[in-house]
Amino acid sequence: MEFAIKTENLGRIYKIRGGKKEDPKELVALSGVDLQVGRGELFGLLGPNGAGKTTLIKILTTLLAPTSGRAWVAGFDVTERVNEVRQRINMVSGGESSGYGLLTVRENLWMFAQFYGLSSAEANRRIKALLKVVGLDDRINTKSSDLSTGLRQKMNIVRGFLTDPDVLFLDEPTLSLDVGASRDVRRFVREWVDQDPTRTLLLTTHYMVEAEELCDRVAIINKGRVLACDTPANLKHRLQKDVIYRMEVSPLNSLGTAPFEALPGVRKVVHRPQDGFSVLELILEKDDALSSVVATLTSADKHILNLQKREPTLEDVFVDLVGYSMEEVEQAEAPEASQ
């Protein structure tokens, strides 16, 4: 297979300085990352904030040098052949600033097109076509400063596709979009890749549905390491031997999940407190293990409000690999700066 993106033992360590007398501390953002993304593939990096997704994209787009290992994009080494890589890629980030406020939507996009050498005629043709696709054609002459956050993000997304790159990097592209706009962007992203087998797209996200709906393959990443990489279907298949239940119960309060995790046949338990009740996500080795869970709830005077058996999801795969839900990991990592 011809690889559009390839990494070998890629690593990145940040030096964090404290006070004047303190030695710099090290933060490992990436460690031993080996990835191979085929040409024409829509590849997803799925992980919580702070997992290392953005650091990896910055290295692949020549914005950051790796501490160790090597990486190639479109066949070129990202540290030795910077110009060749940049000519063949584009990038959009969900948290980036949105152009120049005094310029209109068309003027912003036209200016970026000139950086890539597009003629004015071709740039204007593509701008009109892409703005129509994302539903922003009626704002073509609106100053970007007058757009909402979601509409400015749509303009950013158009900028990424405007140059028709060989490899496009989308870093949390739907971060500031509402449900409808996110759905439109996902549909456009999938169609863009499908229309041309030479196009490759790498998407980072912490939205399970986005990864499952869009990606040909997904790499689950946490704390700078790739824990698994396969198609969404194959990743979920690894849990087919397990039994998964969603249970709504009266509030657990101080009971926590420890009594359930200690039960025979219970592999993982995730507790999601809600308004007036608790949700337990249970990964069990067999159906028989459910009876001991029910008995433990009964002895603690907790009532079962709803019980559903369901098929595995990517969230279940993440819990199985990491031991915690995506939400729990992000809450634990919140004090640290995301990488």
C-alpha positions, -999 to +999 in steps of 0.1 A: +000+000+000+011+035-008+011+054+025+001+091+027+012+093+063+037+072+081+054+075+115+080+053+132+086+054+169+075+091+170+079+109+202+076+144+216+086+156+251+079+191+264+101+208+289+081+226+316+099+252+337+088+260+372+105+285+395+141+297+389+155+271+413+135+242+399+148+219+372+127+217+341+100+189+343+092+167+313+058+161+299+056+132+275+031+142+248+038+114+224+057+081+229+066+055+204+038+063+179+038+040+148+011+048+123+005+040+086-023+058+068-030+046+033-036+069+004-073+076-001-081+068+035-102+088+060-083+080+092-093+090+127-074+098+159-098+093+187-089+103+222-096+128+251-083+163+253-046+161+262-041+127+246-015+139+222-037+143+191-029+179+184+008+174+191+009+146+165-009+168+139+015+197+145+044+173+138+029+159+107+021+195+094+057+206+100+047+231+128+065+211+155+097+190+155+096+156+170+119+147+199+124+112+186+115+090+157+105+100+121+074+109+101+066+111+064+036+129+048+029+125+010+062+106+008+084+133+023+101+135+056+084+162+077+117+175+092+140+172+061+115+181+033+094+208+049+086+228+017+075+197-002+052+186+026+036+220+030+028+223-007+007+191-005-012+196+027-037+218+045-050+220+080-080+232+099-083+233+137-115+237+157-100+261+181-081+284+158-087+321+151-108+328+121-091+350+095-091+388+096-122+404+110-121+435+086-121+412+055-152+396+041-156+359+039-147+359+002-117+382+008-103+360+036-106+328+015-092+345-016-062+357+004-054+322+016-058+308-019-031+332-031-007+318-006-010+285-024-007+300-059-043+296-071-054+321-098-081+346-088-105+330-112-100+295-099-100+307-063-133+326-067-149+296-085-139+272-056-149+297-029-185+300-043-189+263-047-176+254-013-195+281+005-227+268-011-219+233+002-216+244+038-245+268+036-225+300+038-230+313+003-254+340+015-226+354+037-199+357+011-197+395+014-201+396+052-172+407+073-159+377+092-160+397+125-198+398+120-201+360+119-211+338+148-185+314+161-201+285+142-202+304+109-166+314+113-156+278+118-175+269+086-154+295+068-122+279+083-134+245+070-138+259+035-103+273+037-090+238+044-107+223+013-101+253-009-066+242-021-077+205-027-047+192-009-033+157-012-035+153+026-059+173+047-057+175+085-088+183+105-082+188+142-115+187+161-132+205+131-168+204+146-158+217+180-178+249+179-206+238+156-242+229+165-257+195+158-270+204+124-238+221+112-217+192+125-238+167+106-234+188+074-196+190+078-193+153+085-213+145+053-191+169+032-159+154+047-169+119+038-180+129+003-148+148-003-127+117+004-149+094-016-149+116-047-112+112-054-091+081-044-059+102-042-073+123-013-063+115+022-078+130+054-067+126+090-093+136+115-088+141+153-118+140+175-130+131+209-166+125+197-173+088+194-201+092+170-179+113+147-152+087+145-176+058+141-196+075+114-168+089+093-136+069+096-123+040+076-099+032+104-095+047+139-065+048+162-074+052+199-048+074+216-044+082+253-015+098+272+006+100+241+003+063+231-017+045+205-036+018+223-054+002+193-058+008+156-084-008+133-117-003+116-146+008+139-163-025+133-132-046+142-125-025+173-161-031+185-158-068+176-131-073+202-159-068+228-185-091+211-176-118+236-186-095+264-221-085+276-229-048+279-257-033+299-269+002+306-286+005+339-305+035+354-306+033+392-314+055+421-285+078+430-254+059+441-241+088+461-212+075+483-216+039+472-194+044+441-184+017+417-159-003+438-185-028+451-195-037+416-160-038+402-151-064+428-178-088+417-169-120+397-175-116+360-177-078+361-150-064+338-156-026+338-181-002+354-186+034+345-208+056+367-225+086+351-243+107+377-275+123+364-301+147+378-320+125+403-305+091+393-273+074+383-264+055+351-242+025+353-225+012+321-215-024+327-191-046+307-197-082+319-180-115+310-214-133+309-251-125+315-249-144+348-228-117+364-258-093+363-275-111+391-247-102+416-248-066+404-286-065+411-280-082+445-254-056+455-278-028+445-306-043+465-285-048+496-276-011+494-313-001+491-308+011+455-336+007+430-333-002+393-352+023+372-343+010+337-322-018+323-310-023+286-287-048+270-269-032+240-243-038+214-207-025+219-197+011+209-164+028+205-169+043+239-170+007+253-138-001+235-122+031+250-133+021+285-120-014+280-086-001+269-082+028+293-103+017+323-123+050+323-148+067+300-137+096+278-155+120+300-138+107+332-103+109+315-110+145+304-121+155+338-090+140+354-067+158+329-085+191+330-059+209+352-032+201+326-028+219+293-041+198+264-015+188+238 
